[in-house]
Amino acid sequence: MSKLKSLVGLLAAVMLLVAPNAFSAEKREKFGADKRNAEIQKELRTIKPSTEKVRWKMVMPWSKGILFYDMAQHFADSVALASGGRLEIKLFSAGELVGAMESFDAVSKGQADIGHDWPGYWKGKNENFVSFASVPFGLDTEGYNIWLYERGGLEQMQELYGKFNLFALPGGNGGQEMGFFSNKKATKMADFKGMRVRTPGWYMDIMTSLGASVSPLPGGEVYLALERGVIDAAEFSSPAINYPMGFDEITKYVITPGIHQPSVQCALFINKDSYNKLPADLKWIIDIAAKETQLWSSAWQENLNIEAIKLFKKKVEFVHMDDEAISAFAKRTKEYLEEVKAKHPEVKKTLDSQELFKKDFADWREIRGGLAPWPIDDFIKGKRKQ
């Protein structure tokens, strides 16, 4: 009898391997496919490795002391390695070749071949650039990656940059940003009224509408403004990027969470003429190196944040806004974004696309919830959600 059971079990296993749909009510096709495969197969029939050497200049808003610069350098290094030195990109930090806020125009006009940015800096050129940078209560790092690569976000990004003679690719993500470094312990909505704060983009407008006095100071001016009392509070970026800036030396609190930027998304923008001159194999190398930079930057930043937070906790107190204040900020953010969308159809198209993704993803996010990877002892004690 035991031999018969073994034989039956073996037969069932073989049938599952040979005909996995044999026990289904109806046959199901493969779920999902890599859409790029057909394109690659076509490319492989015609593509040939190029022999010409190309030298590009890269400009950016960053100084060498800011980790965003390292993201740009990482991309350039990946391109050089993958191309065997056939495409080399020389980096120029802010002010070396052009001013920090002149980098966009320099690449657009062909004075430089490629740039690295936080798209929100170009708000004055087109309001929709902010959508691809950081949206208050918007996409986190995971959300940006899915939306950009699988939900049409990249095509929208390239359409926007394309209006300025530029070809764009995602160029690194720094994760969630910190909240305000402050000398005022603000946890309720009323606490922010009259505060003098530093923040850029749409959050600047939102904070202003809530009664704060807001200035979008450049990063290099924030420390001095805090030290001299010109401003009461400031946010700039992630823990790892903030730590070298020393804000904890002159403030008492960090007001969390960083609702203004659930994720900080960067971009690479390339002069179209420079890009179009490239042979096909180098274009593919640029595309793959940009994706590799997007992946690496997130892991790199989050790991650095571990130590940065430990160091910050020695100097400052982390203060969490109460739920009522967070909900009030979210309500005002929704009202403000609706106003922006009414004035700018492109913003409406992009933000509606992002919001649809969030709604579509909500079921899976809810079902998979409650399993945040806390230390196992904390989880046993009941800590569940992030």
C-alpha positions as CSV (number, residue, x, y, z in Angstrom):
1,M,0.0,0.0,0.0
2,S,2.8,2.4,0.8
3,K,4.4,1.7,-2.6
4,L,1.1,2.4,-4.3
5,K,0.8,5.8,-2.4
6,S,4.3,6.7,-3.4
7,L,3.5,5.9,-7.0
8,V,0.3,7.9,-7.0
9,G,2.2,10.9,-5.5
10,L,5.0,10.7,-8.1
11,L,2.4,10.5,-10.9
12,A,0.6,13.6,-9.6
13,A,3.9,15.5,-9.4
14,V,4.8,14.6,-12.9
15,M,1.4,15.7,-14.2
16,L,1.8,19.1,-12.5
17,L,5.1,19.6,-14.1
18,V,3.9,18.5,-17.6
19,A,0.5,20.1,-17.5
20,P,0.3,22.8,-14.7
21,N,-3.2,23.9,-15.9
22,A,-4.6,20.4,-16.0
23,F,-6.5,20.8,-12.7
24,S,-7.7,24.4,-13.4
25,A,-11.3,25.1,-14.4
26,E,-10.0,27.0,-17.4
27,K,-6.5,27.5,-18.8
28,R,-4.8,30.8,-17.8
29,E,-2.1,32.5,-19.8
30,K,1.2,33.6,-18.2
31,F,0.6,36.5,-15.9
32,G,2.7,39.4,-17.1
33,A,5.7,39.6,-19.5
34,D,8.8,41.7,-20.0
35,K,7.6,44.1,-22.7
36,R,11.2,45.1,-23.5
37,N,12.1,41.6,-24.7
38,A,10.6,42.0,-28.2
39,E,12.4,45.3,-28.6
40,I,15.7,43.8,-27.5
41,Q,15.4,40.8,-29.9
42,K,14.9,43.3,-32.7
43,E,17.8,45.4,-31.6
44,L,20.2,42.4,-31.4
45,R,19.7,41.7,-35.1
46,T,21.0,45.2,-36.1
47,I,23.0,46.6,-33.2
48,K,26.8,46.7,-33.4
49,P,29.3,47.8,-30.8
50,S,30.6,51.2,-31.6
51,T,34.3,52.2,-31.7
52,E,34.1,55.9,-31.5
53,K,34.9,57.7,-28.2
54,V,32.5,60.3,-26.8
55,R,33.3,62.9,-24.1
56,W,30.5,64.7,-22.4
57,K,30.3,67.5,-19.8
58,M,27.8,67.1,-16.9
59,V,26.5,70.1,-14.9
60,M,24.3,70.2,-11.8
61,P,23.0,72.2,-8.8
62,W,25.2,70.3,-6.4
63,S,28.5,70.9,-4.8
64,K,30.9,68.0,-4.2
65,G,30.0,67.9,-0.5
66,I,26.3,66.9,-1.1
67,L,25.5,63.2,-1.7
68,F,23.4,64.1,-4.8
69,Y,26.7,64.8,-6.4
70,D,27.7,61.2,-5.6
71,M,24.6,59.9,-7.4
72,A,25.7,61.8,-10.6
73,Q,29.3,60.4,-10.2
74,H,28.0,56.9,-9.7
75,F,26.0,57.1,-13.0
76,A,29.0,58.5,-14.9
77,D,31.2,55.8,-13.5
78,S,28.7,53.1,-14.5
79,V,28.5,54.5,-18.0
80,A,32.3,54.6,-18.3
81,L,32.7,51.0,-17.1
82,A,29.9,49.5,-19.2
83,S,31.1,51.3,-22.3
84,G,34.8,50.3,-21.8
85,G,35.7,54.0,-21.7
86,R,34.0,54.8,-25.0
87,L,31.6,57.3,-23.2
88,E,33.2,59.3,-20.5
89,I,31.3,62.0,-18.6
90,K,33.2,64.7,-16.8
91,L,31.4,66.2,-13.8
92,F,31.3,69.9,-13.0
93,S,29.8,70.8,-9.7
94,A,27.8,74.0,-9.1
95,G,29.7,77.1,-10.1
96,E,32.6,75.3,-11.9
97,L,31.2,75.6,-15.4
98,V,27.8,77.3,-14.8
99,G,25.9,78.4,-11.8
100,A,23.8,75.9,-9.9
101,M,20.5,77.2,-11.2
102,E,21.9,77.7,-14.7
103,S,22.5,74.0,-15.3
104,F,19.1,73.3,-16.9
105,D,19.5,76.0,-19.5
106,A,23.2,75.1,-20.2
107,V,22.2,71.6,-21.2
108,S,19.1,72.7,-23.1
109,K,21.3,75.1,-25.2
110,G,24.1,72.6,-25.7
111,Q,26.7,74.3,-23.5
112,A,26.9,71.0,-21.6
113,D,25.7,67.6,-22.7
114,I,24.0,66.3,-19.6
115,G,22.8,67.4,-16.2
116,H,21.6,65.9,-12.9
117,D,18.9,67.6,-10.9
118,W,16.0,67.5,-8.5
119,P,13.2,68.4,-11.0
120,G,11.4,70.7,-8.7
121,Y,14.1,73.3,-9.1
122,W,12.6,74.1,-12.5
123,K,9.1,74.9,-11.2
124,G,9.4,78.4,-12.8
125,K,9.8,76.9,-16.2
126,N,6.9,74.5,-15.9
127,E,4.8,73.8,-12.8
128,N,4.7,70.1,-13.6
129,F,8.4,69.6,-12.9
130,V,7.5,69.4,-9.2
131,S,5.4,66.3,-9.9
132,F,8.5,64.4,-10.8
133,A,10.5,65.5,-7.8
134,S,8.5,65.3,-4.6
135,V,4.8,65.8,-3.9
136,P,3.5,66.4,-0.4
137,F,1.7,63.2,0.7
138,G,2.7,61.8,-2.7
139,L,4.6,58.8,-3.9
140,D,7.3,57.1,-1.8
141,T,10.4,55.5,-3.4
142,E,8.6,52.3,-4.2
143,G,5.7,54.2,-5.7
144,Y,7.9,56.4,-7.9
145,N,9.7,53.3,-9.2
146,I,6.5,51.5,-10.1
147,W,4.8,54.6,-11.5
148,L,7.8,55.7,-13.6
149,Y,8.8,52.4,-15.1
150,E,5.4,50.6,-15.3
151,R,2.6,53.1,-15.2
152,G,3.6,55.7,-17.9
153,G,5.4,58.1,-15.6
154,L,8.7,57.9,-17.5
155,E,6.9,58.8,-20.8
156,Q,5.3,61.8,-19.1
157,M,8.7,62.9,-17.7
158,Q,10.3,62.6,-21.2
159,E,7.5,64.6,-22.7
160,L,8.0,67.4,-20.2
161,Y,11.7,67.6,-20.5
162,G,11.4,67.2,-24.3
163,K,9.8,70.6,-24.5
164,F,13.2,72.0,-23.6
165,N,15.3,70.0,-26.1
166,L,16.1,67.5,-23.4
167,F,15.9,63.7,-23.0
168,A,15.3,62.6,-19.4
169,L,15.7,59.5,-17.3
170,P,15.2,58.8,-13.6
171,G,18.6,59.4,-12.0
172,G,18.5,58.4,-8.3
173,N,16.1,58.4,-5.4
174,G,17.1,59.6,-1.9
175,G,14.1,58.2,-0.1
176,Q,11.9,60.1,2.5
177,E,13.2,63.4,3.7
178,M,13.4,64.6,7.3
179,G,11.0,67.1,8.8
180,F,11.9,70.6,10.0
181,F,15.0,71.2,12.1
182,S,13.6,73.8,14.6
183,N,14.1,75.6,17.8
184,K,10.3,75.6,18.3
185,K,8.6,72.4,19.4
186,A,5.7,72.3,17.0
187,T,3.2,69.4,17.1
188,K,-0.1,71.1,16.3
189,M,-1.3,73.2,13.4
190,A,-1.5,76.3,15.5
191,D,2.2,76.0,16.3
192,F,3.2,76.6,12.7
193,K,1.4,79.9,12.4
194,G,3.9,82.7,12.2
195,M,6.9,80.4,12.0
196,R,9.7,81.5,9.7
197,V,10.7,78.3,7.7
198,R,12.8,77.2,4.8
199,T,11.2,74.9,2.3
200,P,10.8,75.0,-1.5
201,G,8.3,73.7,-4.1
202,W,4.6,73.3,-3.4
203,Y,5.1,72.9,0.3
204,M,6.3,76.5,0.4
205,D,3.0,77.6,-0.9
206,I,1.1,75.3,1.4
207,M,2.9,76.5,4.5
208,T,2.4,80.1,3.4
209,S,-1.3,79.5,3.1
210,L,-1.3,78.1,6.7
211,G,0.2,81.3,8.1
212,A,3.9,80.5,8.1
213,S,6.5,82.9,6.6
214,V,8.4,80.8,4.1
215,S,11.7,81.2,2.2
216,P,13.2,78.7,-0.4
217,L,16.8,79.4,0.7
218,P,19.6,77.5,-1.2
219,G,21.1,74.7,0.8
220,G,24.3,76.6,1.4
221,E,22.5,79.5,3.2
222,V,20.3,77.5,5.5
223,Y,22.8,76.9,8.4
224,L,23.7,80.6,8.7
225,A,20.0,81.6,8.5
226,L,19.2,79.2,11.4
227,E,22.2,80.3,13.4
228,R,21.4,84.0,13.1
229,G,17.7,83.5,13.8
230,V,16.6,84.7,10.4
231,I,14.5,81.5,10.2
232,D,13.0,79.4,13.0
233,A,13.0,76.0,11.1
234,A,14.3,74.4,8.0
235,E,14.1,71.2,6.0
236,F,16.5,70.2,3.3
237,S,16.8,66.5,2.6
238,S,17.4,63.0,4.0
239,P,19.2,62.3,7.2
240,A,22.5,61.3,5.5
241,I,22.5,64.4,3.3
242,N,21.5,66.7,6.3
243,Y,24.1,65.4,8.7
244,P,27.1,67.1,7.2
245,M,25.2,70.3,7.1
246,G,25.2,70.5,10.9
247,F,21.7,71.7,11.6
248,D,21.6,69.7,14.8
249,E,24.4,72.0,16.2
250,I,22.0,75.0,16.2
251,T,18.5,73.5,16.7
252,K,16.8,71.6,19.5
253,Y,14.1,69.6,17.6
254,V,13.3,67.8,14.4
255,I,9.6,68.0,13.6
256,T,8.5,64.7,12.0
257,P,7.4,63.1,9.7
258,G,8.7,64.8,6.5
259,I,5.2,65.0,5.0
260,H,6.5,67.5,2.4
261,Q,8.6,64.8,0.6
262,P,7.8,61.2,1.1
263,S,10.5,60.6,-1.5
264,V,13.1,62.8,-3.3
265,Q,13.4,61.8,-6.9
266,C,16.2,63.0,-9.1
267,A,16.6,63.0,-12.9
268,L,19.3,62.9,-15.6
269,F,18.6,65.3,-18.4
270,I,20.5,65.1,-21.7
271,N,20.8,67.6,-24.6
272,K,18.8,66.0,-27.4
273,D,21.4,66.7,-30.0
274,S,24.1,65.1,-27.9
275,Y,21.9,62.1,-27.2
276,N,20.8,61.6,-30.8
277,K,24.4,61.5,-32.0
278,L,25.1,58.5,-29.8
279,P,25.3,55.0,-31.4
280,A,22.6,52.7,-30.3
281,D,24.7,50.6,-27.9
282,L,25.7,53.7,-25.9
283,K,22.1,54.7,-25.6
284,W,21.3,51.4,-24.1
285,I,24.2,51.7,-21.7
286,I,22.9,55.1,-20.6
287,D,19.5,53.6,-20.0
288,I,20.8,50.7,-18.0
289,A,23.3,52.7,-16.0
290,A,20.5,55.2,-15.0
291,K,18.3,52.3,-13.8
292,E,21.3,50.9,-11.9
293,T,21.9,54.3,-10.3
294,Q,18.2,54.5,-9.3
295,L,18.4,51.1,-7.5
296,W,21.8,51.7,-5.9
297,S,21.1,55.3,-4.7
298,S,18.1,54.2,-2.6
299,A,19.9,51.3,-0.9
300,W,23.0,53.5,-0.3
301,Q,21.1,56.4,1.1
302,E,18.9,54.3,3.5
303,N,21.9,52.5,4.8
304,L,23.7,55.8,5.5
305,N,20.5,57.1,7.2
306,I,21.0,54.4,9.9
307,E,24.1,56.0,11.2
308,A,23.0,59.6,10.6
309,I,19.9,59.1,12.8
310,K,22.0,57.7,15.6
311,L,24.2,60.8,15.5
312,F,21.3,63.2,15.3
313,K,19.7,61.6,18.4
314,K,22.7,62.7,20.4
315,K,21.9,66.4,19.8
316,V,18.2,66.9,18.9
317,E,14.8,65.6,20.1
318,F,12.6,64.1,17.4
319,V,9.1,65.4,17.8
320,H,6.1,63.8,16.0
321,M,3.2,65.9,14.8
322,D,-0.1,64.8,16.2
323,D,-2.6,63.0,14.0
324,E,-4.9,65.9,13.8
325,A,-2.1,68.2,12.5
326,I,-1.1,65.6,9.9
327,S,-4.7,65.2,8.7
328,A,-5.1,69.0,8.5
329,F,-1.9,69.3,6.5
330,A,-3.2,66.5,4.2
331,K,-6.5,68.3,3.8
332,R,-4.9,71.6,2.9
333,T,-2.5,69.8,0.5
334,K,-5.4,68.3,-1.4
335,E,-7.1,71.7,-1.6
336,Y,-3.9,73.3,-2.8
337,L,-3.1,70.6,-5.4
338,E,-6.6,70.9,-6.8
339,E,-6.0,74.6,-7.3
340,V,-2.7,73.9,-9.1
341,K,-4.3,71.3,-11.3
342,A,-7.1,73.7,-12.2
343,K,-4.5,76.2,-13.5
344,H,-2.1,73.7,-15.1
345,P,-3.6,70.8,-17.2
346,E,-0.2,69.1,-17.4
347,V,0.0,68.9,-13.6
348,K,-3.5,67.5,-13.5
349,K,-2.6,64.8,-16.0
350,T,0.5,63.7,-14.0
351,L,-0.9,64.0,-10.5
352,D,-4.1,62.2,-11.5
353,S,-2.0,59.4,-12.9
354,Q,0.0,59.1,-9.7
355,E,-3.2,59.2,-7.6
356,L,-4.8,56.5,-9.8
357,F,-1.7,54.3,-9.2
358,K,-2.0,54.9,-5.4
359,K,-5.7,53.8,-5.5
360,D,-5.0,50.7,-7.7
361,F,-2.1,49.7,-5.3
362,A,-4.2,50.3,-2.2
363,D,-5.7,46.8,-2.0
364,W,-2.4,45.1,-2.1
365,R,-0.8,47.7,0.3
366,E,-3.6,47.0,2.8
367,I,-3.5,43.2,2.4
368,R,0.3,43.0,2.8
369,G,0.3,45.5,5.8
370,G,1.1,44.6,9.3
371,L,4.3,42.9,8.5
372,A,6.8,45.8,8.7
373,P,10.3,44.3,9.3
374,W,10.8,45.5,12.8
375,P,13.4,43.6,15.0
376,I,11.8,40.2,15.8
377,D,11.5,41.0,19.5
378,D,9.6,44.2,18.8
379,F,7.3,42.4,16.4
380,I,6.5,39.7,19.1
381,K,5.6,42.5,21.5
382,G,3.0,43.8,19.0
383,K,4.8,46.3,16.8
384,R,3.3,45.8,13.3
385,K,2.9,48.7,11.0
386,Q,5.4,51.3,9.8
